[in-house]
Amino acid sequence: MIPDYRLREISITDNKIIAAIIRKSLEDFNAVKQGTVYFEKSTDTLSEIFIHPNSAYYIIEVDGEIAGGGGFYPTEGLEEKTCELVKMYLSGKFRGLGLGQILLAHLMQKAKAKGFEKMYIETMPELTSAISLYKKNEFRFINHPLGNSGHNGCDVWMVKDLL
Protein backbone atom coordinates (compact mmCIF):
# COMPACT_ATOMS: atom_id res chain seq x y z
CA MET A 1 0.00 0.00 0.00
CA ILE A 2 1.30 3.43 -0.95
CA PRO A 3 1.64 5.63 2.14
CA ASP A 4 0.26 9.17 2.27
CA TYR A 5 2.84 11.41 0.70
CA ARG A 6 3.47 15.00 -0.26
CA LEU A 7 5.45 16.29 -3.24
CA ARG A 8 7.06 19.73 -3.08
CA GLU A 9 9.91 21.65 -4.64
CA ILE A 10 13.29 21.49 -2.94
CA SER A 11 14.31 24.18 -0.48
CA ILE A 12 17.71 25.09 0.95
CA THR A 13 16.86 23.31 4.22
CA ASP A 14 16.56 20.01 2.31
CA ASN A 15 20.11 20.04 0.93
CA LYS A 16 21.87 18.16 3.73
CA ILE A 17 19.17 15.47 4.06
CA ILE A 18 18.76 14.75 0.36
CA ALA A 19 22.54 14.62 -0.14
CA ALA A 20 22.74 12.01 2.63
CA ILE A 21 19.92 9.98 1.03
CA ILE A 22 21.67 10.07 -2.36
CA ARG A 23 25.00 8.94 -0.98
CA LYS A 24 23.51 6.27 1.30
CA SER A 25 21.48 4.89 -1.63
CA LEU A 26 24.61 4.49 -3.71
CA GLU A 27 26.32 2.79 -0.78
CA ASP A 28 23.33 0.45 -0.34
CA PHE A 29 23.70 -0.75 -3.93
CA ASN A 30 27.53 -0.92 -3.93
CA ALA A 31 27.60 1.84 -6.54
CA VAL A 32 30.04 4.31 -5.00
CA LYS A 33 32.11 5.26 -8.04
CA GLN A 34 34.18 8.19 -9.18
CA GLY A 35 32.43 10.16 -11.91
CA THR A 36 29.02 9.91 -10.21
CA VAL A 37 26.86 12.16 -8.04
CA TYR A 38 28.39 10.52 -4.96
CA PHE A 39 31.52 12.65 -5.33
CA GLU A 40 29.99 15.81 -6.84
CA LYS A 41 30.14 18.89 -4.63
CA SER A 42 26.85 20.02 -6.18
CA THR A 43 25.08 17.07 -4.49
CA ASP A 44 25.39 19.06 -1.25
CA THR A 45 23.70 22.16 -2.69
CA LEU A 46 20.95 20.85 -4.95
CA SER A 47 18.56 23.70 -4.20
CA GLU A 48 21.05 26.09 -5.83
CA ILE A 49 21.27 24.07 -9.06
CA PHE A 50 17.55 23.84 -9.63
CA ILE A 51 16.96 27.59 -9.86
CA HIS A 52 17.47 27.17 -13.63
CA PRO A 53 14.08 28.05 -15.18
CA ASN A 54 13.85 24.81 -17.20
CA SER A 55 14.68 22.55 -14.28
CA ALA A 56 12.98 21.31 -11.15
CA TYR A 57 13.74 19.11 -8.17
CA TYR A 58 10.99 17.61 -6.06
CA ILE A 59 11.11 16.21 -2.56
CA ILE A 60 8.71 13.43 -1.62
CA GLU A 61 7.74 13.32 2.05
CA VAL A 62 5.91 10.72 4.10
CA ASP A 63 4.52 11.89 7.47
CA GLY A 64 6.78 14.94 7.32
CA GLU A 65 9.92 12.86 6.75
CA ILE A 66 11.91 13.25 3.53
CA ALA A 67 11.64 9.93 1.71
CA GLY A 68 13.69 11.00 -1.30
CA GLY A 69 13.71 13.25 -4.31
CA GLY A 70 14.37 13.62 -7.99
CA GLY A 71 14.62 16.23 -10.67
CA PHE A 72 15.13 17.08 -14.29
CA TYR A 73 17.58 19.45 -15.89
CA PRO A 74 18.43 20.66 -19.42
CA THR A 75 21.96 19.26 -19.26
CA GLU A 76 24.49 20.97 -21.49
CA GLY A 77 24.93 19.24 -24.81
CA LEU A 78 21.53 17.55 -24.92
CA GLU A 79 19.32 18.10 -27.94
CA GLU A 80 16.79 20.88 -27.70
CA LYS A 81 13.61 19.73 -25.91
CA THR A 82 15.51 16.95 -24.10
CA CYS A 83 16.08 17.02 -20.36
CA GLU A 84 17.97 14.69 -18.08
CA LEU A 85 16.32 12.89 -15.18
CA VAL A 86 18.73 13.59 -12.35
CA LYS A 87 19.48 12.59 -8.79
CA MET A 88 16.34 10.50 -8.23
CA TYR A 89 16.84 8.49 -5.06
CA LEU A 90 14.74 7.12 -2.20
CA SER A 91 15.81 6.35 1.32
CA GLY A 92 15.99 2.60 1.99
CA LYS A 93 13.15 2.90 4.49
CA PHE A 94 10.83 4.04 1.69
CA ARG A 95 11.85 1.78 -1.19
CA GLY A 96 9.39 -0.77 -2.52
CA LEU A 97 6.29 1.24 -1.56
CA GLY A 98 5.48 2.71 -4.98
CA LEU A 99 6.93 6.13 -4.20
CA GLY A 100 9.54 5.89 -6.97
CA GLN A 101 6.79 5.43 -9.54
CA ILE A 102 4.88 8.40 -8.14
CA LEU A 103 7.97 10.60 -8.18
CA LEU A 104 8.99 9.54 -11.69
CA ALA A 105 5.47 10.10 -13.09
CA HIS A 106 5.41 13.55 -11.48
CA LEU A 107 8.80 14.47 -12.95
CA MET A 108 7.83 13.30 -16.42
CA GLN A 109 4.59 15.29 -16.27
CA LYS A 110 6.36 18.45 -15.04
CA ALA A 111 9.11 18.13 -17.69
CA LYS A 112 6.51 17.70 -20.41
CA ALA A 113 4.65 20.78 -19.10
CA LYS A 114 7.90 22.76 -19.49
CA GLY A 115 8.04 21.76 -23.16
CA PHE A 116 10.45 18.85 -23.02
CA GLU A 117 9.76 16.05 -25.50
CA LYS A 118 12.39 13.55 -24.33
CA MET A 119 13.88 12.53 -21.00
CA TYR A 120 17.34 11.00 -20.74
CA ILE A 121 18.86 9.12 -17.82
CA GLU A 122 22.37 7.97 -16.94
CA THR A 123 22.63 5.21 -14.37
CA MET A 124 24.68 2.18 -13.35
CA PRO A 125 23.99 -1.55 -13.65
CA GLU A 126 24.13 -1.88 -9.85
CA LEU A 127 20.91 0.18 -9.58
CA THR A 128 18.74 -2.71 -10.74
CA SER A 129 15.49 -1.56 -9.15
CA ALA A 130 15.86 1.88 -10.73
CA ILE A 131 16.51 0.35 -14.15
CA SER A 132 13.42 -1.84 -13.73
CA LEU A 133 11.36 1.27 -12.92
CA TYR A 134 12.66 3.08 -16.00
CA LYS A 135 11.94 0.08 -18.24
CA LYS A 136 8.42 -0.17 -16.80
CA ASN A 137 7.95 3.48 -17.79
CA GLU A 138 9.07 2.88 -21.37
CA PHE A 139 12.59 4.23 -21.16
CA ARG A 140 14.67 2.43 -23.76
CA PHE A 141 18.36 1.61 -23.66
CA ILE A 142 20.76 3.47 -25.91
CA ASN A 143 24.40 2.53 -26.47
CA HIS A 144 26.12 5.84 -25.74
CA PRO A 145 25.84 8.84 -23.42
CA LEU A 146 24.12 12.04 -24.46
CA GLY A 147 25.08 15.55 -23.40
CA ASN A 148 27.86 16.66 -21.10
CA SER A 149 26.82 15.59 -17.61
CA GLY A 150 30.36 14.69 -16.58
CA HIS A 151 29.13 11.39 -15.11
CA ASN A 152 31.69 9.11 -16.68
CA GLY A 153 31.06 6.59 -13.89
CA CYS A 154 27.64 5.82 -15.39
CA ASP A 155 27.55 3.27 -18.16
CA VAL A 156 23.83 2.63 -18.62
CA TRP A 157 21.98 5.18 -20.73
CA MET A 158 18.25 5.34 -21.40
CA VAL A 159 15.82 7.71 -23.06
CA LYS A 160 12.06 8.15 -23.21
CA ASP A 161 9.74 10.12 -25.46
CA LEU A 162 7.45 12.34 -23.39
CA LEU A 163 4.98 13.05 -26.20
N, C-alpha and C positions, 0 to 999 in steps of 0.2 A: 504494500500500500504506500502510495506517495504521501509523504508528510506535508502538512501545511507549510508553505514557503512564501517568501517575498523576494522579488527581483527588484534591484535598484542600481543606479549608476554608482560607480566607485567614488569614494571620497578620500581625502588625504589621510583620514584616521584609519582607513582600511589597509594602507600600504604594508605595514609590518605583518599583519595577520595573513594577508593573501600571499605575500612573499614566502612566509613560513609554510603555508599549505602547498605552494608550488614546489618548493625544495623537498619537503617531506614526501610528496607524491612521487617525485623522481627517485628518491631513496627507496620508497616502498617497492618500486618496480625495477630496482637495480639499473637505473638509467641515468646515473650521474656521470655526465660526459662533458668534456670540454666542447665548446662550440654550441652549447645549448643555453636555455634560459637559466639553468641552475647557476651559472657563473656570471651572468649579465648583471652589471650594476643597476640597470634600469628595472630589474625585477623588484628592487626595493622601493621604487618610486613610480609605480604604475599610474597613479592618478595624474602625474605630470605628463606622461606620454599621451594619454587619451584625451587631451584637450584639443587635439587635431580635429577639425570640424567633420571630417569624414571617417571618424573612428568612434568607438564606444567600448567601454568595459563595464560589465554588469556583475554585481555581487549577488549570489543567491544565499538567503538566510533561512534557517529553520529555527523557530522559537527564539529569535533574536541572536542566534549564533551564526557566524559566517561559515557556510558549508563549502563554499568555493567560489569560483568566478571564471569568466571568460570574456574575450573581446574580439573585435575585428579591427583591422587597420589597413590603409592603402599603402602597403609596403613598397618602398622604392623599387623600381624596375618591373613591377607587375604591369600587365596590360591595363589600359583604361577600363574602368568598370569591373575590375577584379580586386577583391580585398583578401587579406589573409586572416584566417581564424587563428587567434593567438592566445597563448597562456590560459587555456581552458583546463582547469584542474579542480578536483573535488577532494576534500579531506576524506581520509579512509573511513571515518565514522559515518559518512554520508554516501559512500559508494554503494551501488546496487539497489538504490531506492527509486530510480527513475528520474533523479534530479539532473543528470547529465543530458538526458533527452530533452527535458524541459528547457535547460539552459541553451543547448544547441539550437533548438527550434526558435527560441527567442532571438538569438544572435542572427540566425539566417533571415528571420522576418525583419529585424531592424536594419540589417545590411541591405536587403532588397529595398526597403523603404528609403534608404539613402541613395538609391540608384545603382547599386552594384548588381551585376548580372552573373558573376561567378565568385565562388569562395574557394580559396586555396588553403591547404594545410600542410605543414611539415611536422613529421613526428618520427618516432623510433619504433623498431619492431618489438621492443620490450613492453611498449604500452598497448598490449593486446586488447584490453577492454575498450580503450579509446578507438582503436582501429575498427573494432567490431561495431561500435556506435556510428562511426563515420560511414562504414559500408552499409549499415542499415538505413542510413539517411541519403543513400545514393551518391556518396562521394566515390569517385573512381580513381584507381591508381594511375599514376603517370611515371615515366621512367627517368625523370630529371627534375631538378629544382627549378622554381620560377622566382623571379625577383632577386632582390639583394638583402635578404634577411640577416645574413651573417651567421646563420645556424648551420655550420658545416658539420656539426655532430648529428644532425638529423639525416636519415637516409631512406625515409619513406615519405613519398609525396603524393598528395591526393587533391582532386579538384571536383567541384560540383557546380552545375548550372543552377542559378537561383530563379530563372524565368518561370 
